[in-house]
Amino acid sequence: MIDNRLYKKKITSYCNEKGWSLCELSLQANISTATIYSWFKNEKSPSLKNIQKICIALNITLCDFFS
């Protein structure tokens, strides 16, 4: 399984900038809260499709997310 520390760090950082909780992110990105929490528990890794949804919700590019 892929280590999700990079994803968690990036998602947390961008949410903090927006003042969003993970629940708010799930609403804005149209991803279930359970799915997002499964990434944070290292049970699953986010798909590229879900990362794209997060980027759209946060108004950032994929390049921004992965830089």
Secondary structure as UniProt FT lines:
FT   HELIX           5..18
FT   HELIX           22..29
FT   HELIX           33..40
FT   TURN            41..42
FT   HELIX           48..58
FT   HELIX           62..66
//
